[in-house]
Amino acid sequence: MKKNIKALLYSLLCLSAGAAYGQIQNPPASNVLGTEDIWENPTFVGGITNGGTTAFSEWWNGVAALDSANNRLITNSVNEIRIYQLDEEGLPASRTAEYVIGAPSRAGRGRHSPGLTTRSEGAFLNGFAYDGVNHRLFVRDSTVNAWQPRGRILVFDVHPDRVEDGPDAIAVLGQPDFTSYLMGGVGPSEMGSIDQEALDEKNQRLFITDRANHRIMVWDIHPERLNEAPDAMVVLGQ
């Protein structure tokens, strides 16, 4: 069954002011991503909403980050990351994403691809953490195959001066190289599963919960020390 999914945008300033005086009940959205207008249901063509010409695909994983310094909205669509440029009012300048990460083009892939593990695309991109200091995305690429979890973190440079459609990752965490997709292990460079991420921008640390191994792994992600396939620096819980 396909889902009709829209991202509705609200004017929070007006909403909070009106709510304080009890004047706003069920306020209307001020804009929308994923359809031509707020009232329209998405049209699904090849797994991409409106044939891939709009912002979201048929499944939206619900992860988003606001890059206030560069006036950008970053979202996790189905198996890819999309970046929207915002206008002076903080709304998307277009309902079409400016750039797409994890897919070859803005038309996207729009499907689960369990055998696809390359430097630029993943098996199932289903979350991310954003480093606003160094403009990098730490994208979770994790699946479960025959009840066995496996996964990795792909690191992408999304600096406004360097971002492009379908870029190669600059590093990978949890696998020995960019093409391996091994079942979860227990070593310093392996993970049994990837469940949650937390990024410490100040100290440039990435915390990843590895529930399959009952531990939390900590990576040093400082740009001057991050290599293409680093080991974790610390483990918690084991």
Buried (B, 14 or more C-beta within 10 A) or exposed (E): EEEEBBBEBEBEEEEEEBEEEEEBEEEEEBBBBBBEEEEEEBBBEEBBBBEBEBBBBBBBBEBBBBBEEBBBBBBBBBBBBBBBBBEEEBBBEEBBBBBBBBBEEBBBBBBBBEEBBEBBBBBBBBBBBBBBEBBBBBBBBBBEEEEEBBBBBBBBBBEBEEBEBBBEBBBBBBBBEBEEBBEBBEEEBBBBBBBEBEBEEEEBBBBBBBBBBEBBBBBBBEEEEBEEBBEBBEBEEE
